[in-house]
């Protein structure tokens, strides 16, 4: 359990390291796009509106991931209104 909690705690940093390694190999993004994406994942480093919007998207994805599947903490609390709005955008139902 401690190892999984450590992974979750460091997922932003570890994720950006991984993206810097694989995205150039896959040729999916330019260096600038990779840096923008990694900045958005790190959060709190918005340089412009594009990065800020991407940060919000990444945060929304994290909220939904933990809503649908969180193996660590079954007692995790959510901003129910935020989750409900996100699910609505995808045409899904909010389970209270």
KOLZA-419359 format. One record per atom (N, C-alpha, C): residue in one letter; z, y, x; atom name; residue number from 1; chain. Coordinates in Angstrom, 3 decimals, m for minus. Layout:
% residues N
<node keke="A" pz="Z" py="Y" px="X" guba="CA" kolza="NUM" pamar="A"/>
...
//
This chain:
% residues 96
<node keke="X" pz="0.000" py="m1.191" px="0.825" guba="N" kolza="1" pamar="A"/>
<node keke="X" pz="0.000" py="0.000" px="0.000" guba="CA" kolza="1" pamar="A"/>
<node keke="X" pz="0.000" py="1.259" px="0.872" guba="C" kolza="1" pamar="A"/>
<node keke="X" pz="0.788" py="1.258" px="1.952" guba="N" kolza="2" pamar="A"/>
<node keke="X" pz="0.848" py="2.435" px="2.820" guba="CA" kolza="2" pamar="A"/>
<node keke="X" pz="m0.514" py="2.743" px="3.441" guba="C" kolza="2" pamar="A"/>
<node keke="X" pz="m1.262" py="1.723" px="3.818" guba="N" kolza="3" pamar="A"/>
<node keke="X" pz="m2.585" py="1.931" px="4.421" guba="CA" kolza="3" pamar="A"/>
<node keke="X" pz="m3.535" py="2.571" px="3.416" guba="C" kolza="3" pamar="A"/>
<node keke="X" pz="m3.485" py="2.128" px="2.163" guba="N" kolza="4" pamar="A"/>
<node keke="X" pz="m4.352" py="2.694" px="1.131" guba="CA" kolza="4" pamar="A"/>
<node keke="X" pz="m3.966" py="4.143" px="0.861" guba="C" kolza="4" pamar="A"/>
<node keke="X" pz="m2.673" py="4.428" px="0.805" guba="N" kolza="5" pamar="A"/>
<node keke="X" pz="m2.221" py="5.807" px="0.592" guba="CA" kolza="5" pamar="A"/>
<node keke="X" pz="m2.669" py="6.707" px="1.731" guba="C" kolza="5" pamar="A"/>
<node keke="X" pz="m2.658" py="6.186" px="2.948" guba="N" kolza="6" pamar="A"/>
<node keke="X" pz="m3.109" py="6.957" px="4.112" guba="CA" kolza="6" pamar="A"/>
<node keke="X" pz="m4.599" py="7.263" px="4.000" guba="C" kolza="6" pamar="A"/>
<node keke="X" pz="m5.389" py="6.298" px="3.542" guba="N" kolza="7" pamar="A"/>
<node keke="X" pz="m6.824" py="6.514" px="3.353" guba="CA" kolza="7" pamar="A"/>
<node keke="X" pz="m7.058" py="7.609" px="2.328" guba="C" kolza="7" pamar="A"/>
<node keke="X" pz="m6.360" py="7.544" px="1.206" guba="N" kolza="8" pamar="A"/>
<node keke="X" pz="m6.538" py="8.547" px="0.159" guba="CA" kolza="8" pamar="A"/>
<node keke="X" pz="m6.116" py="9.921" px="0.654" guba="C" kolza="8" pamar="A"/>
<node keke="X" pz="m5.034" py="9.982" px="1.402" guba="N" kolza="9" pamar="A"/>
<node keke="X" pz="m4.545" py="11.258" px="1.921" guba="CA" kolza="9" pamar="A"/>
<node keke="X" pz="m5.580" py="11.912" px="2.835" guba="C" kolza="9" pamar="A"/>
<node keke="X" pz="m6.281" py="11.098" px="3.602" guba="N" kolza="10" pamar="A"/>
<node keke="X" pz="m7.228" py="11.623" px="4.593" guba="CA" kolza="10" pamar="A"/>
<node keke="X" pz="m8.683" py="11.509" px="4.160" guba="C" kolza="10" pamar="A"/>
<node keke="X" pz="m8.942" py="11.226" px="2.873" guba="N" kolza="11" pamar="A"/>
<node keke="X" pz="m10.317" py="10.925" px="2.474" guba="CA" kolza="11" pamar="A"/>
<node keke="X" pz="m11.264" py="12.101" px="2.655" guba="C" kolza="11" pamar="A"/>
<node keke="X" pz="m10.784" py="13.325" px="2.529" guba="N" kolza="12" pamar="A"/>
<node keke="X" pz="m11.689" py="14.475" px="2.721" guba="CA" kolza="12" pamar="A"/>
<node keke="X" pz="m12.155" py="14.578" px="4.165" guba="C" kolza="12" pamar="A"/>
<node keke="X" pz="m11.217" py="14.478" px="5.094" guba="N" kolza="13" pamar="A"/>
<node keke="X" pz="m11.569" py="14.568" px="6.510" guba="CA" kolza="13" pamar="A"/>
<node keke="X" pz="m12.399" py="13.376" px="6.943" guba="C" kolza="13" pamar="A"/>
<node keke="X" pz="m11.937" py="12.173" px="6.594" guba="N" kolza="14" pamar="A"/>
<node keke="X" pz="m12.664" py="10.962" px="6.979" guba="CA" kolza="14" pamar="A"/>
<node keke="X" pz="m14.056" py="10.922" px="6.343" guba="C" kolza="14" pamar="A"/>
<node keke="X" pz="m14.149" py="11.372" px="5.098" guba="N" kolza="15" pamar="A"/>
<node keke="X" pz="m15.431" py="11.375" px="4.403" guba="CA" kolza="15" pamar="A"/>
<node keke="X" pz="m16.450" py="12.281" px="5.065" guba="C" kolza="15" pamar="A"/>
<node keke="X" pz="m15.997" py="13.439" px="5.520" guba="N" kolza="16" pamar="A"/>
<node keke="X" pz="m16.940" py="14.365" px="6.168" guba="CA" kolza="16" pamar="A"/>
<node keke="X" pz="m17.375" py="13.841" px="7.528" guba="C" kolza="16" pamar="A"/>
<node keke="X" pz="m16.477" py="13.179" px="8.237" guba="N" kolza="17" pamar="A"/>
<node keke="X" pz="m16.863" py="12.571" px="9.522" guba="CA" kolza="17" pamar="A"/>
<node keke="X" pz="m17.950" py="11.520" px="9.277" guba="C" kolza="17" pamar="A"/>
<node keke="X" pz="m17.737" py="10.688" px="8.264" guba="N" kolza="18" pamar="A"/>
<node keke="X" pz="m18.699" py="9.640" px="7.923" guba="CA" kolza="18" pamar="A"/>
<node keke="X" pz="m20.038" py="10.249" px="7.519" guba="C" kolza="18" pamar="A"/>
<node keke="X" pz="m20.000" py="11.303" px="6.679" guba="N" kolza="19" pamar="A"/>
<node keke="X" pz="m21.248" py="11.936" px="6.239" guba="CA" kolza="19" pamar="A"/>
<node keke="X" pz="m22.031" py="12.529" px="7.400" guba="C" kolza="19" pamar="A"/>
<node keke="X" pz="m21.331" py="13.142" px="8.350" guba="N" kolza="20" pamar="A"/>
<node keke="X" pz="m22.010" py="13.698" px="9.530" guba="CA" kolza="20" pamar="A"/>
<node keke="X" pz="m22.692" py="12.606" px="10.347" guba="C" kolza="20" pamar="A"/>
<node keke="X" pz="m22.182" py="11.384" px="10.262" guba="N" kolza="21" pamar="A"/>
<node keke="X" pz="m22.793" py="10.275" px="10.994" guba="CA" kolza="21" pamar="A"/>
<node keke="X" pz="m23.985" py="9.678" px="10.248" guba="C" kolza="21" pamar="A"/>
<node keke="X" pz="m23.832" py="9.472" px="8.926" guba="N" kolza="22" pamar="A"/>
<node keke="X" pz="m24.858" py="8.705" px="8.209" guba="CA" kolza="22" pamar="A"/>
<node keke="X" pz="m25.988" py="9.545" px="7.626" guba="C" kolza="22" pamar="A"/>
<node keke="X" pz="m25.704" py="10.755" px="7.165" guba="N" kolza="23" pamar="A"/>
<node keke="X" pz="m26.771" py="11.534" px="6.540" guba="CA" kolza="23" pamar="A"/>
<node keke="X" pz="m27.945" py="11.800" px="7.481" guba="C" kolza="23" pamar="A"/>
<node keke="X" pz="m27.706" py="12.140" px="8.756" guba="N" kolza="24" pamar="A"/>
<node keke="X" pz="m28.863" py="12.298" px="9.654" guba="CA" kolza="24" pamar="A"/>
<node keke="X" pz="m29.651" py="10.995" px="9.842" guba="C" kolza="24" pamar="A"/>
<node keke="X" pz="m28.938" py="9.874" px="9.887" guba="N" kolza="25" pamar="A"/>
<node keke="X" pz="m29.631" py="8.582" px="10.037" guba="CA" kolza="25" pamar="A"/>
<node keke="X" pz="m30.500" py="8.274" px="8.838" guba="C" kolza="25" pamar="A"/>
<node keke="X" pz="m30.023" py="8.625" px="7.656" guba="N" kolza="26" pamar="A"/>
<node keke="X" pz="m30.760" py="8.347" px="6.428" guba="CA" kolza="26" pamar="A"/>
<node keke="X" pz="m31.823" py="9.400" px="6.146" guba="C" kolza="26" pamar="A"/>
<node keke="X" pz="m31.732" py="10.548" px="6.805" guba="N" kolza="27" pamar="A"/>
<node keke="X" pz="m32.705" py="11.612" px="6.599" guba="CA" kolza="27" pamar="A"/>
<node keke="X" pz="m32.656" py="12.226" px="5.210" guba="C" kolza="27" pamar="A"/>
<node keke="X" pz="m31.484" py="12.202" px="4.586" guba="N" kolza="28" pamar="A"/>
<node keke="X" pz="m31.351" py="12.714" px="3.216" guba="CA" kolza="28" pamar="A"/>
<node keke="X" pz="m31.127" py="14.217" px="3.150" guba="C" kolza="28" pamar="A"/>
<node keke="X" pz="m30.591" py="14.800" px="4.216" guba="N" kolza="29" pamar="A"/>
<node keke="X" pz="m30.282" py="16.230" px="4.204" guba="CA" kolza="29" pamar="A"/>
<node keke="X" pz="m30.637" py="16.849" px="5.550" guba="C" kolza="29" pamar="A"/>
<node keke="X" pz="m30.804" py="18.156" px="5.516" guba="N" kolza="30" pamar="A"/>
<node keke="X" pz="m30.939" py="18.899" px="6.768" guba="CA" kolza="30" pamar="A"/>
<node keke="X" pz="m29.538" py="19.084" px="7.346" guba="C" kolza="30" pamar="A"/>
<node keke="X" pz="m29.458" py="19.534" px="8.590" guba="N" kolza="31" pamar="A"/>
<node keke="X" pz="m28.153" py="19.804" px="9.192" guba="CA" kolza="31" pamar="A"/>
<node keke="X" pz="m27.383" py="20.840" px="8.376" guba="C" kolza="31" pamar="A"/>
<node keke="X" pz="m28.090" py="21.862" px="7.901" guba="N" kolza="32" pamar="A"/>
<node keke="X" pz="m27.439" py="22.907" px="7.101" guba="CA" kolza="32" pamar="A"/>
<node keke="X" pz="m26.903" py="22.336" px="5.788" guba="C" kolza="32" pamar="A"/>
<node keke="X" pz="m27.686" py="21.488" px="5.144" guba="N" kolza="33" pamar="A"/>
<node keke="X" pz="m27.234" py="20.875" px="3.883" guba="CA" kolza="33" pamar="A"/>
<node keke="X" pz="m26.032" py="19.954" px="4.113" guba="C" kolza="33" pamar="A"/>
<node keke="X" pz="m26.083" py="19.200" px="5.196" guba="N" kolza="34" pamar="A"/>
<node keke="X" pz="m24.946" py="18.333" px="5.536" guba="CA" kolza="34" pamar="A"/>
<node keke="X" pz="m23.694" py="19.160" px="5.749" guba="C" kolza="34" pamar="A"/>
<node keke="X" pz="m23.811" py="20.251" px="6.496" guba="N" kolza="35" pamar="A"/>
<node keke="X" pz="m22.652" py="21.116" px="6.746" guba="CA" kolza="35" pamar="A"/>
<node keke="X" pz="m22.128" py="21.727" px="5.457" guba="C" kolza="35" pamar="A"/>
<node keke="X" pz="m23.015" py="22.154" px="4.568" guba="N" kolza="36" pamar="A"/>
<node keke="X" pz="m22.603" py="22.731" px="3.285" guba="CA" kolza="36" pamar="A"/>
<node keke="X" pz="m21.867" py="21.693" px="2.452" guba="C" kolza="36" pamar="A"/>
<node keke="X" pz="m22.404" py="20.481" px="2.396" guba="N" kolza="37" pamar="A"/>
<node keke="X" pz="m21.770" py="19.404" px="1.643" guba="CA" kolza="37" pamar="A"/>
<node keke="X" pz="m20.394" py="19.078" px="2.222" guba="C" kolza="37" pamar="A"/>
<node keke="X" pz="m20.301" py="18.980" px="3.527" guba="N" kolza="38" pamar="A"/>
<node keke="X" pz="m19.021" py="18.676" px="4.168" guba="CA" kolza="38" pamar="A"/>
<node keke="X" pz="m18.010" py="19.804" px="3.968" guba="C" kolza="38" pamar="A"/>
<node keke="X" pz="m18.467" py="21.045" px="4.011" guba="N" kolza="39" pamar="A"/>
<node keke="X" pz="m17.579" py="22.179" px="3.716" guba="CA" kolza="39" pamar="A"/>
<node keke="X" pz="m17.037" py="22.070" px="2.296" guba="C" kolza="39" pamar="A"/>
<node keke="X" pz="m17.899" py="21.699" px="1.365" guba="N" kolza="40" pamar="A"/>
<node keke="X" pz="m17.479" py="21.574" px="m0.034" guba="CA" kolza="40" pamar="A"/>
<node keke="X" pz="m16.456" py="20.452" px="m0.192" guba="C" kolza="40" pamar="A"/>
<node keke="X" pz="m16.644" py="19.365" px="0.518" guba="N" kolza="41" pamar="A"/>
<node keke="X" pz="m15.704" py="18.251" px="0.445" guba="CA" kolza="41" pamar="A"/>
<node keke="X" pz="m14.364" py="18.654" px="1.039" guba="C" kolza="41" pamar="A"/>
<node keke="X" pz="m14.395" py="19.389" px="2.126" guba="N" kolza="42" pamar="A"/>
<node keke="X" pz="m13.146" py="19.855" px="2.741" guba="CA" kolza="42" pamar="A"/>
<node keke="X" pz="m12.386" py="20.785" px="1.801" guba="C" kolza="42" pamar="A"/>
<node keke="X" pz="m13.136" py="21.588" px="1.043" guba="N" kolza="43" pamar="A"/>
<node keke="X" pz="m12.513" py="22.508" px="0.090" guba="CA" kolza="43" pamar="A"/>
<node keke="X" pz="m11.886" py="23.707" px="0.768" guba="C" kolza="43" pamar="A"/>
<node keke="X" pz="m11.840" py="24.807" px="0.024" guba="N" kolza="44" pamar="A"/>
<node keke="X" pz="m11.186" py="26.016" px="0.506" guba="CA" kolza="44" pamar="A"/>
<node keke="X" pz="m11.893" py="26.737" px="1.623" guba="C" kolza="44" pamar="A"/>
<node keke="X" pz="m13.146" py="26.399" px="1.876" guba="N" kolza="45" pamar="A"/>
<node keke="X" pz="m13.885" py="27.041" px="2.957" guba="CA" kolza="45" pamar="A"/>
<node keke="X" pz="m15.171" py="27.688" px="2.441" guba="C" kolza="45" pamar="A"/>
<node keke="X" pz="m15.175" py="28.042" px="1.168" guba="N" kolza="46" pamar="A"/>
<node keke="X" pz="m16.391" py="28.575" px="0.549" guba="CA" kolza="46" pamar="A"/>
<node keke="X" pz="m16.897" py="29.787" px="1.299" guba="C" kolza="46" pamar="A"/>
<node keke="X" pz="m18.148" py="29.693" px="1.693" guba="N" kolza="47" pamar="A"/>
<node keke="X" pz="m18.800" py="30.812" px="2.372" guba="CA" kolza="47" pamar="A"/>
<node keke="X" pz="m19.680" py="31.591" px="1.405" guba="C" kolza="47" pamar="A"/>
<node keke="X" pz="m20.059" py="30.935" px="0.304" guba="N" kolza="48" pamar="A"/>
<node keke="X" pz="m20.948" py="31.558" px="m0.659" guba="CA" kolza="48" pamar="A"/>
<node keke="X" pz="m20.788" py="30.856" px="m1.998" guba="C" kolza="48" pamar="A"/>
<node keke="X" pz="m21.476" py="31.355" px="m3.008" guba="N" kolza="49" pamar="A"/>
<node keke="X" pz="m21.370" py="30.767" px="m4.344" guba="CA" kolza="49" pamar="A"/>
<node keke="X" pz="m21.884" py="29.333" px="m4.393" guba="C" kolza="49" pamar="A"/>
<node keke="X" pz="m22.921" py="29.036" px="m3.600" guba="N" kolza="50" pamar="A"/>
<node keke="X" pz="m23.483" py="27.685" px="m3.591" guba="CA" kolza="50" pamar="A"/>
<node keke="X" pz="m22.423" py="26.674" px="m3.134" guba="C" kolza="50" pamar="A"/>
<node keke="X" pz="m21.691" py="27.016" px="m2.075" guba="N" kolza="51" pamar="A"/>
<node keke="X" pz="m20.648" py="26.118" px="m1.582" guba="CA" kolza="51" pamar="A"/>
<node keke="X" pz="m19.504" py="26.028" px="m2.576" guba="C" kolza="51" pamar="A"/>
<node keke="X" pz="m19.151" py="27.145" px="m3.191" guba="N" kolza="52" pamar="A"/>
<node keke="X" pz="m18.076" py="27.143" px="m4.177" guba="CA" kolza="52" pamar="A"/>
<node keke="X" pz="m18.435" py="26.248" px="m5.361" guba="C" kolza="52" pamar="A"/>
<node keke="X" pz="m19.657" py="26.330" px="m5.845" guba="N" kolza="53" pamar="A"/>
<node keke="X" pz="m20.102" py="25.470" px="m6.947" guba="CA" kolza="53" pamar="A"/>
<node keke="X" pz="m20.076" py="24.006" px="m6.534" guba="C" kolza="53" pamar="A"/>
<node keke="X" pz="m20.470" py="23.721" px="m5.310" guba="N" kolza="54" pamar="A"/>
<node keke="X" pz="m20.450" py="22.349" px="m4.817" guba="CA" kolza="54" pamar="A"/>
<node keke="X" pz="m19.008" py="21.848" px="m4.683" guba="C" kolza="54" pamar="A"/>
<node keke="X" pz="m18.092" py="22.722" px="m4.246" guba="N" kolza="55" pamar="A"/>
<node keke="X" pz="m16.673" py="22.363" px="m4.184" guba="CA" kolza="55" pamar="A"/>
<node keke="X" pz="m16.167" py="21.963" px="m5.561" guba="C" kolza="55" pamar="A"/>
<node keke="X" pz="m16.529" py="22.727" px="m6.570" guba="N" kolza="56" pamar="A"/>
<node keke="X" pz="m16.101" py="22.415" px="m7.939" guba="CA" kolza="56" pamar="A"/>
<node keke="X" pz="m16.658" py="21.064" px="m8.382" guba="C" kolza="56" pamar="A"/>
<node keke="X" pz="m17.908" py="20.798" px="m8.049" guba="N" kolza="57" pamar="A"/>
<node keke="X" pz="m18.526" py="19.526" px="m8.399" guba="CA" kolza="57" pamar="A"/>
<node keke="X" pz="m17.804" py="18.359" px="m7.718" guba="C" kolza="57" pamar="A"/>
<node keke="X" pz="m17.504" py="18.512" px="m6.436" guba="N" kolza="58" pamar="A"/>
<node keke="X" pz="m16.785" py="17.473" px="m5.688" guba="CA" kolza="58" pamar="A"/>
<node keke="X" pz="m15.401" py="17.258" px="m6.304" guba="C" kolza="58" pamar="A"/>
<node keke="X" pz="m14.709" py="18.337" px="m6.640" guba="N" kolza="59" pamar="A"/>
<node keke="X" pz="m13.388" py="18.216" px="m7.254" guba="CA" kolza="59" pamar="A"/>
<node keke="X" pz="m13.473" py="17.528" px="m8.614" guba="C" kolza="59" pamar="A"/>
<node keke="X" pz="m14.484" py="17.878" px="m9.391" guba="N" kolza="60" pamar="A"/>
<node keke="X" pz="m14.669" py="17.218" px="m10.692" guba="CA" kolza="60" pamar="A"/>
<node keke="X" pz="m14.915" py="15.722" px="m10.506" guba="C" kolza="60" pamar="A"/>
<node keke="X" pz="m15.713" py="15.364" px="m9.514" guba="N" kolza="61" pamar="A"/>
<node keke="X" pz="m15.977" py="13.950" px="m9.241" guba="CA" kolza="61" pamar="A"/>
<node keke="X" pz="m14.690" py="13.226" px="m8.848" guba="C" kolza="61" pamar="A"/>
<node keke="X" pz="m13.842" py="13.878" px="m8.062" guba="N" kolza="62" pamar="A"/>
<node keke="X" pz="m12.557" py="13.284" px="m7.696" guba="CA" kolza="62" pamar="A"/>
<node keke="X" pz="m11.674" py="13.076" px="m8.916" guba="C" kolza="62" pamar="A"/>
<node keke="X" pz="m11.622" py="14.063" px="m9.801" guba="N" kolza="63" pamar="A"/>
<node keke="X" pz="m10.816" py="13.947" px="m11.018" guba="CA" kolza="63" pamar="A"/>
<node keke="X" pz="m11.281" py="12.753" px="m11.839" guba="C" kolza="63" pamar="A"/>
<node keke="X" pz="m12.592" py="12.636" px="m12.033" guba="N" kolza="64" pamar="A"/>
<node keke="X" pz="m13.113" py="11.525" px="m12.822" guba="CA" kolza="64" pamar="A"/>
<node keke="X" pz="m12.882" py="10.179" px="m12.146" guba="C" kolza="64" pamar="A"/>
<node keke="X" pz="m13.028" py="10.127" px="m10.835" guba="N" kolza="65" pamar="A"/>
<node keke="X" pz="m12.794" py="8.874" px="m10.123" guba="CA" kolza="65" pamar="A"/>
<node keke="X" pz="m11.358" py="8.417" px="m10.332" guba="C" kolza="65" pamar="A"/>
<node keke="X" pz="m10.398" py="9.325" px="m10.210" guba="N" kolza="66" pamar="A"/>
<node keke="X" pz="m9.001" py="8.953" px="m10.397" guba="CA" kolza="66" pamar="A"/>
<node keke="X" pz="m8.680" py="8.671" px="m11.863" guba="C" kolza="66" pamar="A"/>
<node keke="X" pz="m9.391" py="9.310" px="m12.765" guba="N" kolza="67" pamar="A"/>
<node keke="X" pz="m9.189" py="9.025" px="m14.192" guba="CA" kolza="67" pamar="A"/>
<node keke="X" pz="m9.646" py="7.606" px="m14.521" guba="C" kolza="67" pamar="A"/>
<node keke="X" pz="m10.834" py="7.230" px="m14.019" guba="N" kolza="68" pamar="A"/>
<node keke="X" pz="m11.387" py="5.921" px="m14.333" guba="CA" kolza="68" pamar="A"/>
<node keke="X" pz="m10.768" py="4.796" px="m13.509" guba="C" kolza="68" pamar="A"/>
<node keke="X" pz="m10.433" py="5.085" px="m12.259" guba="N" kolza="69" pamar="A"/>
<node keke="X" pz="m9.942" py="4.012" px="m11.401" guba="CA" kolza="69" pamar="A"/>
<node keke="X" pz="m9.066" py="4.580" px="m10.300" guba="C" kolza="69" pamar="A"/>
<node keke="X" pz="m7.781" py="4.286" px="m10.386" guba="N" kolza="70" pamar="A"/>
<node keke="X" pz="m6.853" py="4.680" px="m9.340" guba="CA" kolza="70" pamar="A"/>
<node keke="X" pz="m5.947" py="3.495" px="m9.033" guba="C" kolza="70" pamar="A"/>
<node keke="X" pz="m6.244" py="2.768" px="m7.959" guba="N" kolza="71" pamar="A"/>
<node keke="X" pz="m5.463" py="1.572" px="m7.653" guba="CA" kolza="71" pamar="A"/>
<node keke="X" pz="m4.072" py="1.863" px="m7.103" guba="C" kolza="71" pamar="A"/>
<node keke="X" pz="m3.804" py="3.112" px="m6.741" guba="N" kolza="72" pamar="A"/>
<node keke="X" pz="m2.535" py="3.440" px="m6.094" guba="CA" kolza="72" pamar="A"/>
<node keke="X" pz="m1.437" py="3.792" px="m7.085" guba="C" kolza="72" pamar="A"/>
<node keke="X" pz="m1.720" py="4.721" px="m7.956" guba="N" kolza="73" pamar="A"/>
<node keke="X" pz="m0.668" py="5.291" px="m8.796" guba="CA" kolza="73" pamar="A"/>
<node keke="X" pz="m1.081" py="5.248" px="m10.257" guba="C" kolza="73" pamar="A"/>
<node keke="X" pz="m0.558" py="4.291" px="m10.972" guba="N" kolza="74" pamar="A"/>
<node keke="X" pz="m0.898" py="4.181" px="m12.388" guba="CA" kolza="74" pamar="A"/>
<node keke="X" pz="m0.191" py="5.239" px="m13.219" guba="C" kolza="74" pamar="A"/>
<node keke="X" pz="0.738" py="5.954" px="m12.625" guba="N" kolza="75" pamar="A"/>
<node keke="X" pz="1.474" py="7.003" px="m13.327" guba="CA" kolza="75" pamar="A"/>
<node keke="X" pz="0.923" py="8.400" px="m13.020" guba="C" kolza="75" pamar="A"/>
<node keke="X" pz="m0.232" py="8.472" px="m12.381" guba="N" kolza="76" pamar="A"/>
<node keke="X" pz="m0.801" py="9.766" px="m12.013" guba="CA" kolza="76" pamar="A"/>
<node keke="X" pz="m1.046" py="10.598" px="m13.274" guba="C" kolza="76" pamar="A"/>
<node keke="X" pz="m0.785" py="11.881" px="m13.169" guba="N" kolza="77" pamar="A"/>
<node keke="X" pz="m1.000" py="12.768" px="m14.312" guba="CA" kolza="77" pamar="A"/>
<node keke="X" pz="m2.276" py="13.572" px="m14.092" guba="C" kolza="77" pamar="A"/>
<node keke="X" pz="m2.906" py="13.918" px="m15.194" guba="N" kolza="78" pamar="A"/>
<node keke="X" pz="m4.170" py="14.637" px="m15.144" guba="CA" kolza="78" pamar="A"/>
<node keke="X" pz="m4.066" py="15.910" px="m15.957" guba="C" kolza="78" pamar="A"/>
<node keke="X" pz="m4.922" py="16.840" px="m15.635" guba="N" kolza="79" pamar="A"/>
<node keke="X" pz="m5.130" py="17.986" px="m16.504" guba="CA" kolza="79" pamar="A"/>
<node keke="X" pz="m6.004" py="17.461" px="m17.637" guba="C" kolza="79" pamar="A"/>
<node keke="X" pz="m5.351" py="17.053" px="m18.725" guba="N" kolza="80" pamar="A"/>
<node keke="X" pz="m6.080" py="16.387" px="m19.810" guba="CA" kolza="80" pamar="A"/>
<node keke="X" pz="m7.229" py="17.224" px="m20.351" guba="C" kolza="80" pamar="A"/>
<node keke="X" pz="m7.051" py="18.522" px="m20.422" guba="N" kolza="81" pamar="A"/>
<node keke="X" pz="m8.134" py="19.377" px="m20.929" guba="CA" kolza="81" pamar="A"/>
<node keke="X" pz="m9.340" py="19.322" px="m19.992" guba="C" kolza="81" pamar="A"/>
<node keke="X" pz="m9.080" py="19.341" px="m18.689" guba="N" kolza="82" pamar="A"/>
<node keke="X" pz="m10.174" py="19.268" px="m17.714" guba="CA" kolza="82" pamar="A"/>
<node keke="X" pz="m10.906" py="17.934" px="m17.831" guba="C" kolza="82" pamar="A"/>
<node keke="X" pz="m10.145" py="16.841" px="m17.890" guba="N" kolza="83" pamar="A"/>
<node keke="X" pz="m10.756" py="15.520" px="m18.021" guba="CA" kolza="83" pamar="A"/>
<node keke="X" pz="m11.561" py="15.434" px="m19.313" guba="C" kolza="83" pamar="A"/>
<node keke="X" pz="m10.983" py="15.922" px="m20.395" guba="N" kolza="84" pamar="A"/>
<node keke="X" pz="m11.670" py="15.880" px="m21.683" guba="CA" kolza="84" pamar="A"/>
<node keke="X" pz="m12.982" py="16.653" px="m21.632" guba="C" kolza="84" pamar="A"/>
<node keke="X" pz="m12.968" py="17.818" px="m21.016" guba="N" kolza="85" pamar="A"/>
<node keke="X" pz="m14.192" py="18.623" px="m20.896" guba="CA" kolza="85" pamar="A"/>
<node keke="X" pz="m15.245" py="17.916" px="m20.046" guba="C" kolza="85" pamar="A"/>
<node keke="X" pz="m14.815" py="17.303" px="m18.947" guba="N" kolza="86" pamar="A"/>
<node keke="X" pz="m15.758" py="16.581" px="m18.094" guba="CA" kolza="86" pamar="A"/>
<node keke="X" pz="m16.370" py="15.398" px="m18.832" guba="C" kolza="86" pamar="A"/>
<node keke="X" pz="m15.535" py="14.647" px="m19.523" guba="N" kolza="87" pamar="A"/>
<node keke="X" pz="m16.044" py="13.504" px="m20.273" guba="CA" kolza="87" pamar="A"/>
<node keke="X" pz="m16.997" py="13.945" px="m21.376" guba="C" kolza="87" pamar="A"/>
<node keke="X" pz="m16.678" py="15.056" px="m22.018" guba="N" kolza="88" pamar="A"/>
<node keke="X" pz="m17.546" py="15.594" px="m23.056" guba="CA" kolza="88" pamar="A"/>
<node keke="X" pz="m18.931" py="15.911" px="m22.498" guba="C" kolza="88" pamar="A"/>
<node keke="X" pz="m18.959" py="16.484" px="m21.304" guba="N" kolza="89" pamar="A"/>
<node keke="X" pz="m20.241" py="16.824" px="m20.667" guba="CA" kolza="89" pamar="A"/>
<node keke="X" pz="m21.110" py="15.587" px="m20.471" guba="C" kolza="89" pamar="A"/>
<node keke="X" pz="m20.484" py="14.425" px="m20.289" guba="N" kolza="90" pamar="A"/>
<node keke="X" pz="m21.217" py="13.176" px="m20.102" guba="CA" kolza="90" pamar="A"/>
<node keke="X" pz="m21.347" py="12.373" px="m21.395" guba="C" kolza="90" pamar="A"/>
<node keke="X" pz="m20.902" py="12.946" px="m22.498" guba="N" kolza="91" pamar="A"/>
<node keke="X" pz="m20.995" py="12.258" px="m23.777" guba="CA" kolza="91" pamar="A"/>
<node keke="X" pz="m20.039" py="11.084" px="m23.907" guba="C" kolza="91" pamar="A"/>
<node keke="X" pz="m18.903" py="11.158" px="m23.207" guba="N" kolza="92" pamar="A"/>
<node keke="X" pz="m17.919" py="10.093" px="m23.230" guba="CA" kolza="92" pamar="A"/>
<node keke="X" pz="m16.702" py="10.527" px="m24.051" guba="C" kolza="92" pamar="A"/>
<node keke="X" pz="m15.846" py="9.574" px="m24.371" guba="N" kolza="93" pamar="A"/>
<node keke="X" pz="m14.661" py="9.847" px="m25.188" guba="CA" kolza="93" pamar="A"/>
<node keke="X" pz="m13.425" py="9.910" px="m24.303" guba="C" kolza="93" pamar="A"/>
<node keke="X" pz="m12.551" py="10.822" px="m24.630" guba="N" kolza="94" pamar="A"/>
<node keke="X" pz="m11.289" py="10.991" px="m23.909" guba="CA" kolza="94" pamar="A"/>
<node keke="X" pz="m10.252" py="10.077" px="m24.518" guba="C" kolza="94" pamar="A"/>
<node keke="X" pz="m9.650" py="9.192" px="m23.705" guba="N" kolza="95" pamar="A"/>
<node keke="X" pz="m8.605" py="8.275" px="m24.193" guba="CA" kolza="95" pamar="A"/>
<node keke="X" pz="m7.239" py="8.865" px="m23.870" guba="C" kolza="95" pamar="A"/>
<node keke="X" pz="m6.518" py="9.250" px="m24.899" guba="N" kolza="96" pamar="A"/>
<node keke="X" pz="m5.199" py="9.851" px="m24.682" guba="CA" kolza="96" pamar="A"/>
<node keke="X" pz="m4.115" py="8.822" px="m24.633" guba="C" kolza="96" pamar="A"/>
//
